[in-house]
Amino acid sequence: MPNPRPGPRRWPRLPRPTARLRLTILYGAAFLACGAAVLALTYVFYGGTVHFSGVNIAPTFHRVIKAPAADVRRDGRYDIITLPLTAQQQQQAARAVHLGQLASQRQQLLIASAIALAVFAVVATVIGWLLAGRVLRPLRTMTAAARRISASSLHERLTLGGPDDELKELADTLDGLFARLEASFEAQRRFAANASHELRTPLTRERTLLQVTLADPAATTTTWQAVSLELLASNAEQERLIEALLALASSEAGPGEREPADLAAITDAALAAARPAISRLGLSVQADLQPAALDGDPLLVQQLAANLIDNAIRHNIPGGDIQVAVTTSGGHPVLSVANSGPVIPAAEVDRLFQPFQRLGPRPARRDGYGLGLSIVRAIATAHAATISAQPRPSGGLAIDVTFPPPPAPAHQPDAERPARGLGW
């Protein structure tokens, strides 16, 4: 039976260069370099002092010595004579022995230090591996949690404890990212549910209208023209509904780029855009717009102001009034909109901020879809603002939106800048 052909030789794979491995190598290399520097200094300051200057053990001259035959003994080809040393020779011999012992001890010290350095380098590497694992443990926890969190479990958070270091800052950043993703997914789900709910009625009405017209043998061109006009009106209604739903979904998804803005200027632009509707209904407007800096998404804040003003116009009475104010209370920018209108029970106020909710029986579509205040609440929530709504005794509603103070205003508002006032 032929032997199987050997496959290609497989070389052992190196470990994956993880952050823990790199930190361990850095710890070990740093310890080894410091230990080698200590050994070098030890050799320079101690090892270099070992020398034998002034010691000469070997004889430098010859002389004839006469000694009794009894003091001479043979050692091969040599005669050995034992002579007493002089005091100077004894001192030199003792010094040579001492320096020799000292040199031997220092050499042994350097060898032992080198061996200890090698052993402690290994120990330091192991300790570095354990310390690196301990320091990077929160990072592994965050990685595992991030892998576990998906579109169906975006409600989970890392909530990393411990000191306020870079790892906790990273965990807080990821928690904020998960919160925005959760809000975005929830906005998409609500958009789909609300759109399917609200679009079902007009689509059913359009289908019924077409079926009845097709089944009528006496339908004329005039009949079909009337049906076409109704379909166009229904299509425009659905378009406005979809735009309102998209505005609600984008508001619930959270703000985009935050930047310093002036709440008074934003409200002034929203009031200017609503001027035709205000003039058509003969409403009187009292506006007191004081400069108020905030940090947020200017487009969303303008949409909030526009929806509050539009709500005050839609649910007003002919010849009624609207009061719009922008102030600063304790460093918090405040937008206040109040309008006249029908009397609102206090128990019904919270329901008005829910999608597709209206006061009393379901009115005609000209009164809106019940999404204006829902968009206002979504934008306020995205900016960490609070909403206070109170029914007016004479009828109508007063709404205050209080924004958080800007963290670092780019410039101080001009104290001499006059307040803007509008009136129609």
C-alpha positions as CSV (number, residue, x, y, z in Angstrom):
1,M,0.0,0.0,0.0
2,P,1.6,3.3,-1.0
3,N,2.3,5.8,1.8
4,P,0.1,8.9,1.8
5,R,1.7,11.9,0.4
6,P,2.7,14.3,3.1
7,G,0.9,17.6,3.0
8,P,2.5,21.0,3.2
9,R,4.3,21.7,6.4
10,R,2.2,23.8,8.8
11,W,4.1,26.3,10.8
12,P,2.8,27.2,14.3
13,R,0.6,30.2,14.2
14,L,1.5,33.2,16.3
15,P,-1.0,34.3,18.9
16,R,-3.4,37.1,17.8
17,P,-1.9,40.5,18.6
18,T,-4.6,41.5,21.1
19,A,-4.4,44.6,23.2
20,R,-3.7,42.5,26.3
21,L,-0.7,40.8,24.6
22,R,0.7,44.1,23.4
23,L,0.3,45.6,26.9
24,T,2.0,42.6,28.4
25,I,4.9,42.8,26.0
26,L,5.3,46.5,26.8
27,Y,5.2,45.9,30.5
28,G,7.8,43.1,30.3
29,A,10.1,45.1,27.9
30,A,9.9,48.2,30.2
31,F,10.8,46.1,33.3
32,L,13.7,44.4,31.4
33,A,15.1,47.7,30.2
34,C,14.9,49.2,33.7
35,G,16.6,46.2,35.2
36,A,19.3,46.2,32.6
37,A,19.9,49.9,33.3
38,V,20.3,49.1,37.0
39,L,22.8,46.3,36.2
40,A,24.8,48.6,34.0
41,L,25.0,51.3,36.6
42,T,26.0,48.7,39.2
43,Y,28.8,47.5,37.0
44,V,30.0,51.1,36.3
45,F,30.0,52.2,39.9
46,Y,31.2,49.0,41.6
47,G,32.6,46.6,39.0
48,G,34.9,49.2,37.5
49,T,36.7,49.8,40.9
50,V,38.2,46.3,40.9
51,H,41.9,46.5,39.9
52,F,45.3,45.4,41.1
53,S,47.4,48.5,40.8
54,G,50.2,48.6,43.3
55,V,50.2,44.8,43.7
56,N,53.0,42.9,42.2
57,I,53.1,39.3,43.2
58,A,55.6,38.0,40.7
59,P,59.3,38.8,41.5
60,T,60.9,41.5,39.5
61,F,64.6,40.5,40.2
62,H,66.7,37.5,41.1
63,R,69.1,37.2,44.0
64,V,71.3,34.4,45.5
65,I,70.0,33.0,48.7
66,K,72.1,30.9,51.0
67,A,70.1,28.5,53.2
68,P,70.9,25.5,55.3
69,A,70.4,22.2,53.5
70,A,67.8,21.2,56.1
71,D,65.5,24.1,54.8
72,V,65.7,23.0,51.2
73,R,63.4,20.4,49.7
74,R,63.0,19.0,46.3
75,D,59.9,19.5,44.1
76,G,60.7,17.9,40.7
77,R,63.5,20.0,39.1
78,Y,63.1,22.8,41.6
79,D,64.4,23.4,45.1
80,I,61.9,25.0,47.4
81,I,63.1,27.2,50.2
82,T,60.7,28.5,52.9
83,L,61.7,32.1,53.8
84,P,59.9,34.4,56.2
85,L,58.2,37.4,54.5
86,T,58.9,40.9,55.4
87,A,56.2,43.2,56.8
88,Q,55.8,45.0,53.5
89,Q,55.5,41.7,51.6
90,Q,52.9,40.4,54.1
91,Q,50.9,43.7,53.7
92,Q,51.0,43.3,49.9
93,A,50.0,39.7,50.0
94,A,47.0,40.4,52.3
95,R,45.9,43.3,50.0
96,A,46.1,41.0,47.0
97,V,44.0,38.3,48.7
98,H,41.4,40.9,49.8
99,L,41.1,42.5,46.3
100,G,40.8,39.1,44.8
101,Q,38.0,38.1,47.1
102,L,36.3,41.4,46.5
103,A,36.5,41.0,42.7
104,S,35.2,37.5,43.0
105,Q,32.3,38.6,45.1
106,R,31.4,41.5,42.7
107,Q,31.5,39.1,39.8
108,Q,29.2,36.7,41.6
109,L,26.9,39.7,42.5
110,L,26.6,40.7,38.8
111,I,25.9,37.1,37.8
112,A,23.3,36.6,40.5
113,S,21.7,40.0,39.6
114,A,21.5,39.0,35.9
115,I,19.9,35.7,36.9
116,A,17.4,37.5,39.2
117,L,16.7,40.0,36.5
118,A,15.8,37.2,34.1
119,V,13.6,35.5,36.7
120,F,11.8,38.7,37.7
121,A,11.3,39.7,34.0
122,V,9.3,36.5,33.6
123,V,7.4,37.2,36.8
124,A,6.8,40.8,35.7
125,T,5.5,39.5,32.4
126,V,3.0,37.2,34.1
127,I,1.9,40.0,36.4
128,G,1.6,42.3,33.5
129,W,-0.6,39.8,31.7
130,L,-2.9,39.6,34.7
131,L,-2.9,43.4,35.2
132,A,-3.7,44.0,31.6
133,G,-6.5,41.5,31.7
134,R,-7.9,43.2,34.8
135,V,-7.7,46.7,33.2
136,L,-9.2,45.4,29.9
137,R,-12.0,43.4,31.6
138,P,-14.6,46.2,31.2
139,L,-13.7,46.5,27.5
140,R,-14.4,42.7,27.0
141,T,-17.7,43.2,28.9
142,M,-18.6,46.1,26.6
143,T,-17.7,44.1,23.5
144,A,-19.8,41.1,24.6
145,A,-22.8,43.3,25.5
146,A,-22.5,45.2,22.1
147,R,-22.5,41.9,20.3
148,R,-25.5,40.7,22.3
149,I,-27.5,43.9,21.7
150,S,-29.5,43.8,18.5
151,A,-32.5,45.4,17.0
152,S,-34.8,43.4,19.3
153,S,-32.8,44.2,22.5
154,L,-31.8,47.8,22.1
155,H,-33.3,48.5,25.5
156,E,-30.3,47.0,27.2
157,R,-27.5,49.3,28.4
158,L,-23.9,48.7,29.4
159,T,-24.2,50.8,32.6
160,L,-20.5,50.4,33.3
161,G,-19.5,51.3,36.9
162,G,-16.1,52.1,38.3
163,P,-13.9,55.2,38.1
164,D,-14.7,58.0,35.7
165,D,-12.0,57.0,33.2
166,E,-11.7,56.6,29.4
167,L,-13.4,53.2,29.5
168,K,-16.5,54.6,31.4
169,E,-16.6,57.5,28.9
170,L,-16.6,54.9,26.1
171,A,-19.4,52.9,27.8
172,D,-21.5,56.1,28.3
173,T,-21.0,57.0,24.6
174,L,-22.2,53.5,23.6
175,D,-25.2,53.8,25.9
176,G,-26.1,57.0,24.2
177,L,-25.7,55.4,20.8
178,F,-27.9,52.5,21.8
179,A,-30.6,54.9,23.1
180,R,-30.6,56.8,19.8
181,L,-30.8,53.6,17.9
182,E,-33.7,52.4,20.1
183,A,-35.5,55.7,19.6
184,S,-35.0,55.4,15.8
185,F,-36.3,51.8,15.7
186,E,-39.3,52.7,17.8
187,A,-40.0,55.7,15.6
188,Q,-40.0,53.5,12.5
189,R,-42.3,50.9,14.1
190,R,-44.7,53.6,15.3
191,F,-44.6,55.2,11.9
192,A,-45.5,51.9,10.2
193,A,-48.3,51.3,12.7
194,N,-49.7,54.8,12.5
195,A,-49.4,55.0,8.7
196,S,-51.2,51.7,8.3
197,H,-53.9,52.7,10.7
198,E,-54.6,56.2,9.2
199,L,-54.2,55.2,5.6
200,R,-56.6,52.3,5.8
201,T,-59.7,54.5,5.8
202,P,-58.9,56.7,2.8
203,L,-57.7,53.8,0.8
204,T,-60.9,51.9,1.6
205,R,-63.0,54.9,0.6
206,E,-61.1,55.3,-2.7
207,R,-61.5,51.6,-3.6
208,T,-65.3,51.8,-2.7
209,L,-65.7,54.9,-4.8
210,L,-64.0,53.3,-7.8
211,Q,-65.9,50.0,-7.5
212,V,-69.3,51.8,-7.3
213,T,-68.5,54.0,-10.3
214,L,-67.3,51.0,-12.3
215,A,-70.5,49.0,-11.5
216,D,-72.7,51.9,-12.6
217,P,-73.6,51.4,-16.3
218,A,-74.9,54.9,-16.4
219,A,-71.6,56.5,-15.4
220,T,-70.8,59.4,-17.7
221,T,-67.7,61.5,-18.3
222,T,-69.0,64.0,-15.8
223,T,-69.3,61.3,-13.2
224,W,-65.7,60.1,-13.8
225,Q,-64.5,63.7,-13.6
226,A,-66.2,64.1,-10.2
227,V,-64.6,60.8,-9.0
228,S,-61.2,62.0,-10.2
229,L,-61.6,65.2,-8.2
230,E,-62.5,63.2,-5.1
231,L,-59.5,60.9,-5.6
232,L,-57.1,63.9,-6.1
233,A,-58.5,65.4,-2.8
234,S,-58.0,62.1,-1.0
235,N,-54.5,61.8,-2.4
236,A,-53.6,65.2,-1.2
237,E,-55.0,64.3,2.2
238,Q,-52.9,61.2,2.3
239,E,-49.8,63.2,1.3
240,R,-50.3,65.6,4.1
241,L,-50.7,62.7,6.5
242,I,-47.5,61.0,5.4
243,E,-45.6,64.2,5.8
244,A,-46.9,64.6,9.3
245,L,-46.0,61.0,10.1
246,L,-42.5,61.5,8.7
247,A,-42.1,64.6,10.8
248,L,-43.2,62.7,13.9
249,A,-40.8,59.8,13.1
250,S,-37.8,62.1,12.5
251,S,-38.6,64.0,15.7
252,E,-38.7,60.8,17.8
253,A,-35.4,59.7,16.2
254,G,-33.7,62.5,18.0
255,P,-31.8,65.7,17.0
256,G,-29.1,65.8,14.4
257,E,-26.2,68.2,14.8
258,R,-26.5,70.3,17.9
259,E,-25.4,73.9,17.6
260,P,-25.9,77.2,19.5
261,A,-29.1,78.9,18.4
262,D,-31.4,81.8,19.5
263,L,-34.8,80.6,20.4
264,A,-36.2,84.1,19.8
265,A,-35.0,84.2,16.2
266,I,-36.4,80.7,15.6
267,T,-39.8,81.7,17.0
268,D,-39.8,84.9,15.0
269,A,-39.3,82.9,11.8
270,A,-42.1,80.5,12.7
271,L,-44.5,83.5,13.4
272,A,-43.6,85.1,10.1
273,A,-44.4,81.9,8.2
274,A,-47.8,81.6,10.0
275,R,-48.8,85.2,9.1
276,P,-51.2,84.4,6.2
277,A,-53.2,81.9,8.3
278,I,-53.3,84.4,11.2
279,S,-54.6,87.2,9.0
280,R,-57.2,84.9,7.3
281,L,-58.8,84.1,10.7
282,G,-58.5,87.7,12.0
283,L,-56.5,86.6,15.0
284,S,-54.6,89.1,17.2
285,V,-51.0,88.2,18.2
286,Q,-49.1,89.5,21.1
287,A,-45.4,88.5,20.9
288,D,-42.7,89.2,23.4
289,L,-39.4,87.6,22.2
290,Q,-36.4,88.1,24.4
291,P,-33.0,86.7,23.3
292,A,-32.6,83.2,24.7
293,A,-29.6,81.0,23.7
294,L,-30.0,77.2,23.5
295,D,-28.0,74.3,22.2
296,G,-29.9,72.0,19.9
297,D,-31.1,71.2,16.4
298,P,-32.4,74.5,14.9
299,L,-34.6,72.7,12.3
300,L,-36.3,70.6,14.9
301,V,-36.7,73.5,17.3
302,Q,-38.2,75.6,14.5
303,Q,-40.6,72.7,13.8
304,L,-41.6,72.7,17.5
305,A,-42.3,76.4,17.5
306,A,-44.2,76.1,14.1
307,N,-46.4,73.2,15.4
308,L,-47.2,75.1,18.6
309,I,-48.2,78.2,16.7
310,D,-50.1,76.1,14.1
311,N,-52.0,74.3,16.9
312,A,-52.9,77.7,18.4
313,I,-54.3,78.8,15.0
314,R,-56.2,75.6,14.2
315,H,-57.9,75.3,17.5
316,N,-58.8,79.0,17.9
317,I,-62.0,81.0,17.4
318,P,-62.6,83.7,14.8
319,G,-61.2,87.0,16.1
320,G,-59.4,85.2,19.0
321,D,-55.9,85.9,20.3
322,I,-52.5,84.2,20.4
323,Q,-49.8,85.1,22.9
324,V,-46.2,84.0,22.1
325,A,-43.3,84.7,24.5
326,V,-39.6,83.7,24.7
327,T,-38.0,84.3,28.0
328,T,-35.1,83.0,30.2
329,S,-35.9,81.6,33.6
330,G,-32.9,80.6,35.8
331,G,-30.8,80.1,32.7
332,H,-33.4,78.0,31.0
333,P,-34.8,79.2,27.7
334,V,-38.7,79.1,27.8
335,L,-41.1,79.2,24.8
336,S,-44.7,80.0,25.8
337,V,-47.7,79.8,23.4
338,A,-51.2,80.5,24.6
339,N,-54.4,80.8,22.6
340,S,-58.1,81.3,23.0
341,G,-60.6,78.7,21.9
342,P,-63.0,76.1,23.3
343,V,-62.9,75.2,27.0
344,I,-60.6,72.1,27.5
345,P,-61.2,69.8,30.5
346,A,-58.0,69.5,32.6
347,A,-58.2,65.6,32.3
348,E,-58.0,65.8,28.5
349,V,-54.8,67.8,28.3
350,D,-52.4,64.9,28.5
351,R,-54.3,62.9,25.9
352,L,-53.8,65.8,23.4
353,F,-50.1,65.0,23.2
354,Q,-50.7,61.5,22.0
355,P,-50.7,60.7,18.3
356,F,-54.1,60.9,16.5
357,Q,-55.9,62.3,19.5
358,R,-58.3,65.2,19.3
359,L,-60.6,67.0,21.7
360,G,-64.2,65.8,21.5
361,P,-65.6,63.9,18.6
362,R,-63.4,63.2,15.5
363,P,-63.5,66.4,13.5
364,A,-63.0,67.0,9.8
365,R,-59.5,66.7,8.4
366,R,-59.2,70.4,8.1
367,D,-58.5,70.4,11.8
368,G,-55.4,68.3,11.3
369,Y,-54.5,64.7,12.1
370,G,-53.8,65.0,15.8
371,L,-50.0,64.9,15.3
372,G,-49.0,68.5,16.0
373,L,-48.6,68.2,19.7
374,S,-47.2,64.7,19.4
375,I,-44.4,66.2,17.3
376,V,-43.9,68.9,19.8
377,R,-43.5,66.4,22.6
378,A,-41.1,64.2,20.6
379,I,-38.9,67.2,19.8
380,A,-38.9,68.4,23.4
381,T,-38.0,64.9,24.6
382,A,-35.1,64.7,22.2
383,H,-33.8,68.0,23.5
384,A,-34.3,67.1,27.2
385,A,-36.9,69.8,27.5
386,T,-40.0,69.8,29.7
387,I,-43.6,70.6,28.6
388,S,-46.2,72.2,30.8
389,A,-49.7,72.6,29.4
390,Q,-52.6,74.2,31.3
391,P,-56.1,74.9,30.1
392,R,-57.2,78.6,30.2
393,P,-60.4,79.3,32.2
394,S,-61.9,81.3,29.4
395,G,-61.0,78.6,26.8
396,G,-57.9,77.6,25.0
397,L,-54.6,76.2,26.1
398,A,-51.3,77.6,27.4
399,I,-48.2,75.6,26.7
400,D,-44.7,76.3,28.1
401,V,-41.6,74.4,26.7
402,T,-38.6,74.8,29.0
403,F,-35.2,73.9,27.4
404,P,-32.1,73.0,29.4
405,P,-29.5,75.8,29.6
406,P,-26.7,75.7,27.0
407,P,-23.6,74.0,28.3
408,A,-21.1,76.5,26.8
409,P,-22.7,79.5,25.0
410,A,-20.5,80.7,22.2
411,H,-21.2,84.4,23.1
412,Q,-23.0,86.4,25.6
413,P,-26.2,88.0,24.3
414,D,-26.1,91.7,23.9
415,A,-27.6,93.3,26.9
416,E,-28.6,96.3,24.9
417,R,-30.4,94.3,22.2
418,P,-34.1,95.3,22.3
419,A,-36.8,92.7,22.5
420,R,-38.7,91.9,19.4
421,G,-42.4,92.4,19.4
422,L,-45.0,91.4,16.8
423,G,-48.6,92.3,16.5
424,W,-51.3,91.9,13.9
